[in-house]
Amino acid sequence: MRTYIISSMLGLLFISIYSCKNKEEEKNTEKASIPETTFFKESYRPQFHFSPTEMWMNDPNGLVYNDGTYHLFYQYYPDDIVWGPMHWGHATSKDLVYWEHQPIALFPDEHGYIFSGSAVLDKNNTSGLGTPDNPPLVAVFTYHNINKEKDGSNDFQTQGIAFSLDNGEFWTKYQNNPVLENDGNRDFRDPKVFWHEPTQSWVLILVAGDHAQIYRSADLISWTYLSEFGKEAGAHGGVWECPDLFPLKVSGSGEEKWVLIISINPGAPNGGSGTQYFIGEFDGTVFTSNQLAAKWIDWGTDNYAGITYNNEPNNRRIFIGWMSNWDYAMDTPTKEWRSAMTVPRNLSLIKLGNSYELANYPLEDFGTIFKSEIKKDLELAAGETETIAFDNYNQSEIRFKTTNRDFEFSFNNSLNEKLVLTLDGDQEVFLLNRTKSGKTTFKEEFAKNVQKMPISNMPEGEVEVRILMDWSSIEVFINNGQYVMTSQIFPNEPYTNLVFKNSSSSVLIINSLEVNRAESIW
């Protein structure tokens, strides 16, 4: 959530919250009764990524599992396809593949709009908001008081809570909100809360402009400041947002490190919004890291504000990001709705030499929606190309393995629109070029530059390349998610050709090439 967006829209977005709430609740009930079969066939509508039935969506919020259900809350404006007074939209899933849309969970109130945050299961009823037999789900979120901001105050963002006793169907706001006041930070938002077992307490991390702040509570209501991190570390091209803090075991060892995720806008390596991470230690009070330079969870332009699930039953660290970028998010060429989420990804920590890297890769569950269409191996001489035709690459999965480091593969259609991907071993970089991919002129920043991803730590030998392509997006995973790029695309018709080009002086060998058709999750 960017302050410049909020400020520039104050006159347009100013509303009387009390007069609108009943109207919005009625509207929400009407939307819930609309048959979903009439949706999800519009131009560019994602077929296996989550998107709202209609209107505007941005950050994922409140990712939590409880009693057989994965909850996905999200920043939502139910009255337009551009950013507006924020609510928490809501969807649920049993498997993180197929989603059911739910009524709006949280509406603005006298304290302000409902900005980003998190949700937890208060198993021991530490808050007293439930009972030992029926512990509550508790949402912790940022209030944004538009009137205070308009009046020039700096304390217009505070933190509030709400609770649910029926697994997220209905929510009640805490009567003494806000639970965490603001001492004068203009950017004081996006709380992520988790239970810290060693200290038997709740930990809250939020962002305050150019750094993160950490708090502790015994009951989710009374919070004590502990520490801060980040003023001298990582990227600082814009405001820090949407933090997350969690432990991860290093793959193949018993070593455990703590991971801090921080989104930033602007300041990402390919322009606009992006998400960086830090590897370090957390003792229950202070997060420390020797890492000064930024590391990026995704080098593409369209993965922002991602956070991970609390209370995940299989001890996986599952991440979902908003698949857009504030440089052009309000201008993309969709009409009934705007924005989608990345596929849910499993996070893992790998160690290469003395370096720790955070990999992210689609959940195994996603394999169930892909049906095999093409399987083959390729061998191309220097300068040779080969084309593989398929009726709709924009609803597919492509996988292959190779030891080669210098080749190009591209997608095109009968309109000569093309999306070009290049692995350049000499420069140790992977390129994604969407400048001629279809609709690109709706905002200059969308196709201004070729997106670049350094791959200097890629191991020698055979690596897997996996691509998920939907009606308006591509996600590229190299070496099981060590290197990732996510990007929106808007071709005027589906891509029907995949073209491999050997740009090296040696033979290009592509092993185990698969093209799989993706079924719609709707």
N, C-alpha and C positions, 0 to 999 in steps of 0.2 A: 504494500500500500504506500504510494508515494505522496508526500506532502504537497508537491507542486501540483499534482492532479487534484487533490482536495481543494487547495487554495484557488486554483483557476476555475473551479466549478461551484464556488460557494453560492453565488447568486442563483445559478441554475438549479442547484440541488437543495436549497433551503426549503424545509418542509415543517409543518407542525406535526410532531410525532404523534401526539394524542389523537388528532383528527384523522390520521392516516391508518392507525393500527387496526381498527375494526374493519376498515375497507380492505386492508391487506390480508387479514385473516379470512375474510369472505372469499377473496380472490384465490387464496391458497387452497381453500376447500374445493373451489371450482376446478382448479388445475389438477388436483389429485384425482378427480373423477373423469378426466378426459382419457379416452382409450389410447394407450401408448402406441397401438398399431398404426395410428395416423401420423406418427412422428418417425424420425430417424431414417428418412429416405430423401431428405433435402440435399441439395448440392453441398458437398464437402462435409456432410455429417459423418463423424467417425462411427465405424461399425464395430470396433472392438476396444475402443477407449471410452471412458466415461465422459459424458457431456450432459448438461441439464436439458430438460425437455424444451425450455425456451428461456430467453433473456440472458442476462450477463452473469458470468461466473469467473472468479479468480482463485485465490489461494485455497489449497486444501486445509481444513481445520479439524481439530478434535478427532484425529484418527485413533480409534479404540476398539478393542474386541471385548464382547461380553455375551456369555450364554448363547454361543453358537452363531453370533452375528458380528460381522465387521461393519463398523459405522464409518461413513465418510461424510463429514460436514464440510462446507465450503462457503467462501465469500460469495454472496448472491445479491443481485438487485432485481427484483421481480417485475419492474415496470419498464425496462428498456434494455437494449443490447449494448449499452455503454455503462461505465462505472457510475454508481449512484449510492444512495444511502444503504449501507451494508446490513444484511441479514445473515443468518447461518442457514444455508440450504442443507438438505439432508438426503442421503441415500444409504442403502444397506445391501449387504451381500453375504452369502454363505461361504463363498469360495474365492472372492476377490476377482472373479472373472465376469460373472453375471450380476447385474445390479438392479435393484428396485428403487424407484424414486419415492421419496417420502415427503410429507408436508414440511413446510418451513419450520425449523426448530426454534430459532431465536429471532425476535423482532427488535428494532430500536425502541428505546424507552426514554424517560426523562433524563437519563445519564448520557445518552448519545447513541450513535450507530454501534453496531456489533462488529468489531474488527476481529482479526485473526487470533487464534488461541489453540488450546488443546483440551483433551478430556481424559479422565482417569476413572477407574473403578475403585471406589473407596471401600475396599474389602472389609476393613475393620471398623467401618463407620466412624472414623476419627472426627469427621465433621459434625456428627450428630444430626445430619440431614436425612438419614434413613434409619434403619434398625439393624441389629445384628443379623436378623433373618432376611432382611431385604436391604442390603447395602446400596447406596446410591451411585449412579454415574454422576460425576461432577465435571461440568465444563468450566474452564477458566479462560477468559477472553479479555480483549481490550475494549473499553468504552472510548469512543471518539465523540467529544462534545462539540458539535459544529458551532453552537452559539458562542462558546468560550473562544474557539479559534477565531471566529469572526470578530470578536471583541479585542483580539490581540493578546490574549492570555497565553502563557506557555505551558500551563498545566491541564490542557484539554484532553489528555489521554490518561486514563486510569484503568485499573484491572477489576473486573467483576466476576462473579461466579453464578452458575445456575445448576440445578440438580434434577435428576429424573429417577423415579422409582419404578418405571415400567420399561426398562431397557431402551430408553431414548425416544419413546413415542410422544410423551409430553414432558415439557420442561417448566420448572418454576424458578424464577430468579430469586436469589437470596435477598431478604428484605432489607439488609443493611449494606447493600452495595454502595460504593465500591469497596473492595477488601484491601486494595493496595493503592494508596494515593500517590500523586506525582509531585515531586518537590521542585518542578520547574523545567523538566526536559521536554522539548517540543516533540521529540520522537521517543516514545516510552511505551513499547507495545510488543505484541506477539508472544505471550507467555507460553512456554512449554513446561509442563509439570510432570514429574515422575516420582515414584516412591524409591527412596534410597535406603536399602536394607541395613547397611552397617550403622547408620545413625538413627534408624527407626524414625525417619521424618520425610516430609515431602520437600522436594527441591523444585524451585521455579527459576527458569532462566528466561530473561527477556532482553530486548535490545534498547539501548538509549543513545541513538544517534550513531556514534562511531565506535561503540563497544557494547559488550554484553554485560549484564548484571545478574548476580545469582542471589536468591533468597531462600529461606527455610521456614517451614511451618509444621506444627504438630497436627493441625486440624483443617488445613486448606483455607482458613479464614484469617488468622493472624499471622502476618509475615514479617520476618526479620532479615535485614540486609546482611549479606555475607561478604561478597567480593565482586570484582569486575575483571574482565579480560578483553584485550584486543586493541587498545588504542595504538599500540606500536606494532601490531602483527597483521599480516594478510593484506588484502586489497581494500583500499579506502577511496575509490573513485566516486562513491555515493553513500547513501544511508544504509546501515546494516538493518536487516529484517529477518524475521522467521527463524529463530535459533532452534536447535535441537541438540541434546547432549545425552550420550549413551555409551555403555561399554560394549566392546566387541573382542572376541577371541581372534588372535592371529591365525589364519588358516594354516593347518599342519603343525600347530604347536599349542602349548598350553598358555602361552603368553596372552595377557589381556591389556588392551589399551582403551582409552576413552576417546570418543570422536565428538567433535563439536562442528555442527553444520551451521553456516551463516549465509543467508542470501544477501545480495547487494544490488542496488539499482541507483544510478548506472554504475558502470565499472567492470562489467564482465569482459572476458578476453576477446569476444567477437562482437561487442557492442551491446549496450542496454543492460538487461537483467541477467543475472547469473547466480550460481550457488557455489560457494567455496567451502572448504572443510579444513579442520585442524586435527592433528593426532597428538594426544598428550595424556595427562594423568588428572584424576579428580579424586580428592580425599574427603569429599562430603562438604567441603567449604570453598576450596579454591581449585579452579582449573588452570593447569600449567602446560605449556608446550614450548619446545625448543624451535618449533617451526615459525619462521618469520615470513617467508614468501607464501603467496596464495597457492593452494591446490584446488582444482575444480572438479566437482562431481560429474559434470557434463560440460563438454566444450561447445555444444550446439547452442543456438540462440534461444531455444524454446523449452527450457526446463528451469522453472523458478519457484521459489517459496515452498520447496518440498520439505516434508517432515515425515516422521516414522510412527508406526503403530505402538500404542501402549497396550500392555496385557495380552500380547500375542501368544496364543496357546502352544505353539511349537517352538518357541524361543527364537524365532526368526526376527531379523530386523528389517521390516518391510517399509519401503519408501514410496511415496507418491508425490509427484510434482505437478505444478500448473504448467501446461504445455503452451506457453505464450511468452511474450516479452513486452514490457511497458513501452518500448519504442514504437510499437504499432498495434498493440493489443486491441485498441478500440476502433481499428480501421480495417481489420481483416474482412474478406468478402463473404461473410455469412449474413443471413437475414433474420431467421427466427430465433437464433441463439448465438452466443459467442463464447468460445473457449472450450477446451477439453483438458483432461488430465493425462499424464503419462500412464503407461501400463504400470501396475505395481511391480516394484523391483526388490529383490533381495540384496541387502548390503553385506559385503564381506571385506575383511581386512587382509591384505597380502603384504608380505615383506620381501623386497627385492634388494639384496645387499643390506645397506643400512637405512633404506628408505621404506616407509610404510605407505601403502596406497589403498584407497577406498574404492573397491569395485562395486558396480551395480548391474544387475542382470535380471531379466524377467523371471517371474516365479515359474516353477515347474508346472503348476496348474494350468498355465496358458497353453501348454502343449495339446490340451484336449480340443482346442478349437481349430487346429490346423489339419487339413486333409492333403495328403500327398498328391501332387500333380506331375512333377517332373523330377527325375533323378538321373544324373549323368556326371562324368568326369570330363575335363577339358585339357587339351594340350595345344598351346599356341606358340608358333615360332615368333621370333622377334618381329615386331611391327604388325603381326596378324591380329585380326578381330574375329569374333564369333557372336552371332545374335541368337538369343533364345526367346522365342515368341510365347506370349501368354495373354489371355484375354483381359486380365485385370490385375496388374501388379499393385494397384492401389487398394487391395484387400488381400494381402499376402504376407508370407514369411519366406525369406531367402536365406539359405545357410550354405557355407562352403568352408573348406580348409585349404591353406596354402602355405608354402615356405617362401614364396616370392614376396618381394618388397617394392616392386616397381611395376604397377599396372593401373589401369583405369577401368571402371565399370560404370555404366550409365543407363538411365531409363529414359525412353522417349515414346512419343505417340505420333499419330498421323498428322498432327498440326506442327510437327517439328519442335515441340516443346521438349526440353530435356533437363534431367537432373543428373549432374556429373559428380562422381566420387572418385578420388584419386589417392592412391597410396604411393608416396614418394620416399623411397628408402634413402636416397642420397641426401635429401634435406631433412629426413626424419620427421615427416609431417604427413598428416592425412587431411585432405581437402574436401569440402562439401560446397558445390557450386549450384545455387538455385536461381542464378540471375536470369536464366531463360526457361525456368521450370513451369511457367504458366502465368497466372495473374501475379504480377509483382509490383505494379505501379500505384497501388492504393496508398502506399506510404514509402517515401524514398529510402528510409532506413531498412526496409524489408530485404531488398536485394542489392544493397549498396556495395557489399564486399563479399568475396569468397571466404567462407568460414574455414579456419585453420585450427588443427589440433596437433601439438607436438607429440611424437611417439618415441621419444629417445630411450625410454625404459622398456620397450617391447622386447621380450626375450627372443633369442634365436630359435630357429626351428619352425615347425608347423603351428599356425595359430588359426583359430576359428573366426570367421566374420559372420555375424548374424544381423539380419535386417528385418524390422517389422514396419510394414508400410500400410497405412490406412488411407481413407479418402482424402485426408488433408494433412498428413504427417509422415515423417520417416524417423525411425530410431535405429541407430547403428551401434552395435556392440562388438568390439574387437577384443579377442583374447579373453572371452568369458566376462566381459564387462570391465576389464582394466582401462580401456579407452572407450568413451561413449560420446555420441553426438545425437541430439534431438533437434528436429527442425520442422517447422510447418511448411507445407507446399500446397499450391492451389492450381493444379493443371486444369485446363478447360475440358479435357476428356482423359480417361484413364491411360496410364502408361501401358503399352502392350509389347514393348521390346526391352530386353536386358542385353546390353552389348558389352562384352569384355574386350579390352584392347591391351595387348602386350606392349608396353612402352619401354621395355628393357632390351638388352642385347642378348639375353639368354632365353631359354624356353620357359614359358609361363605354364605352370601346372596347377589346375584347380581341381581339388579332390572333393568327392562327396557333395557335389552341388545338389541342393534340393530347392524346389519351388513348391510351396505349400499354400493352398487356398485357405483363407481365414473365414470361418462362418461368423455371421453377425451375432453379437451377444444380446441383441434386442429382439 
